[in-house]
Amino acid sequence: MISLIIVTHGSLSKGLLNASTIISGEPTNVFTYSLNPGNSIAEFEKVVKTAIAEKSKNGQVLVLTDIPGGSPTNVTAASMEKLNFECITGANLGMVLEAIVSKESVENFDKYVENVMQAGISSIHNLRKEIGE
């Protein structure tokens, strides 16, 4: 079983999950964690680390974070020393949808992670250049 954890600044994690639910239906084993103004970074790190540890007991974990170098990514990275999971930064809706839609039929976790990352990259377009000026 694969658990997907989305860790972001503010309500972005919940927004990404909500938007994906509108498109693909209610997912299973998807969890969101949000760092909000006034939250303690140390407490947030503890919550995220506990969630990853708990979910990795039951299978593999993919964490999606919003931006490299941001606190959500940094607290997730701090968990990598002792916990076995994968993390992709730069989460966008294309990435989240791919992660949710394909996670129930995964045969190779490393390939799944690569496909999720590629879905995020391939969902970025300069529309003006594509449709012409």
C-alpha positions as CSV (number, residue, x, y, z in Angstrom):
1,M,0.0,0.0,0.0
2,I,1.2,3.5,-0.9
3,S,0.4,6.5,1.3
4,L,0.6,10.0,-0.2
5,I,1.4,12.9,2.1
6,I,1.2,16.5,0.9
7,V,3.1,19.0,3.0
8,T,2.9,22.7,2.2
9,H,2.8,26.3,3.3
10,G,-0.7,27.4,4.2
11,S,-3.8,25.7,2.8
12,L,-2.1,24.7,-0.5
13,S,-2.0,21.0,0.5
14,K,-5.7,20.9,1.3
15,G,-6.4,22.9,-1.9
16,L,-4.4,20.4,-4.1
17,L,-6.3,17.5,-2.5
18,N,-9.7,19.2,-2.9
19,A,-9.0,20.0,-6.6
20,S,-7.9,16.5,-7.3
21,T,-11.0,15.1,-5.6
22,I,-13.2,17.2,-7.9
23,I,-11.4,15.7,-10.9
24,S,-10.8,12.1,-9.9
25,G,-13.0,11.3,-6.9
26,E,-12.3,10.7,-3.3
27,P,-8.8,9.2,-2.8
28,T,-7.6,6.7,-0.2
29,N,-4.4,7.0,1.9
30,V,-3.8,10.7,1.1
31,F,-2.9,13.0,4.0
32,T,-2.3,16.8,4.1
33,Y,-0.2,18.9,6.5
34,S,-0.1,22.6,6.4
35,L,2.4,25.0,8.0
36,N,0.4,28.1,8.9
37,P,1.5,31.5,10.2
38,G,2.4,31.3,13.9
39,N,3.0,27.5,13.9
40,S,6.0,26.3,15.6
41,I,8.5,24.8,13.1
42,A,9.7,22.3,15.7
43,E,6.1,21.2,16.4
44,F,5.3,21.0,12.7
45,E,8.4,18.8,12.1
46,K,7.3,16.5,14.9
47,V,3.8,16.1,13.3
48,V,5.2,15.5,9.8
49,K,7.8,13.0,11.1
50,T,5.2,11.1,13.1
51,A,2.9,10.9,10.1
52,I,5.6,9.6,7.8
53,A,6.8,7.1,10.4
54,E,3.2,5.8,11.0
55,K,2.4,5.5,7.3
56,S,5.7,3.8,6.4
57,K,4.9,1.0,8.8
58,N,2.0,-0.1,6.5
59,G,3.8,0.4,3.1
60,Q,5.6,2.9,1.0
61,V,5.3,6.6,1.4
62,L,5.6,9.4,-1.1
63,V,5.7,13.0,0.2
64,L,5.0,15.9,-2.0
65,T,6.1,19.4,-0.8
66,D,5.6,22.8,-2.3
67,I,9.0,24.5,-2.8
68,P,12.6,23.4,-2.4
69,G,14.2,25.1,0.6
70,G,10.9,26.0,2.2
71,S,10.1,24.9,5.8
72,P,7.7,22.1,4.7
73,T,10.4,20.6,2.5
74,N,13.1,21.2,5.2
75,V,11.2,19.4,7.9
76,T,10.4,16.6,5.5
77,A,14.1,16.3,4.6
78,A,15.0,16.1,8.2
79,S,13.0,12.9,8.5
80,M,14.9,11.2,5.7
81,E,17.8,10.4,7.9
82,K,15.9,7.9,9.9
83,L,12.8,7.1,7.8
84,N,12.6,5.4,4.4
85,F,10.3,7.3,2.0
86,E,10.5,9.4,-1.2
87,C,9.9,13.1,-1.5
88,I,9.3,15.3,-4.5
89,T,9.3,19.1,-4.2
90,G,7.4,21.5,-6.4
91,A,4.0,19.9,-6.0
92,N,1.4,20.9,-8.5
93,L,-2.0,19.6,-9.4
94,G,-0.8,17.5,-12.3
95,M,1.7,15.8,-10.0
96,V,-0.9,15.2,-7.3
97,L,-3.4,13.8,-9.8
98,E,-0.9,11.3,-11.1
99,A,0.1,10.3,-7.6
100,I,-3.4,9.6,-6.6
101,V,-4.8,8.0,-9.8
102,S,-1.9,5.6,-10.3
103,K,-1.0,4.6,-6.8
104,E,-3.4,1.7,-6.6
105,S,-1.8,-0.1,-9.5
106,V,1.9,0.4,-8.7
107,E,4.3,-2.5,-9.5
108,N,7.5,-0.6,-9.1
109,F,7.7,2.2,-6.5
110,D,10.7,3.9,-8.0
111,K,9.0,4.0,-11.4
112,Y,5.9,5.4,-9.7
113,V,7.9,8.2,-8.1
114,E,9.5,9.0,-11.5
115,N,6.1,9.1,-13.2
116,V,4.7,11.4,-10.6
117,M,7.6,13.8,-11.0
118,Q,7.3,13.7,-14.8
119,A,3.6,14.4,-14.6
120,G,4.4,17.5,-12.6
121,I,7.0,18.6,-15.1
122,S,4.8,17.9,-18.1
123,S,1.9,19.9,-16.7
124,I,3.9,23.1,-17.0
125,H,3.4,25.0,-20.2
126,N,3.8,28.5,-21.6
127,L,0.3,28.7,-23.2
128,R,1.2,31.9,-25.2
129,K,4.0,30.1,-26.9
130,E,1.9,27.0,-27.5
131,I,-1.1,28.7,-29.1
132,G,0.9,31.4,-30.8
133,E,0.7,35.1,-30.3
